[in-house]
Amino acid sequence: MKVIMGEEPLLPNGKRNGEAVRSMLDKIRSQEQKDKESETK
């Protein structure tokens, strides 16, 4: 997934681009962690 810097998405909650990207990456990382844990069981 590519994130284009300098392109401000229109977010209803008014968060800045950097914050939105960071929270999105955190969600993806936690999901990947869950996937890894379920694979090892």
Secondary structure, 3 states (H helix, E strand, C coil): CCCCCCCCCCCCCCCCHHHHHHHHHHHHHHHHHHHHHHHHC
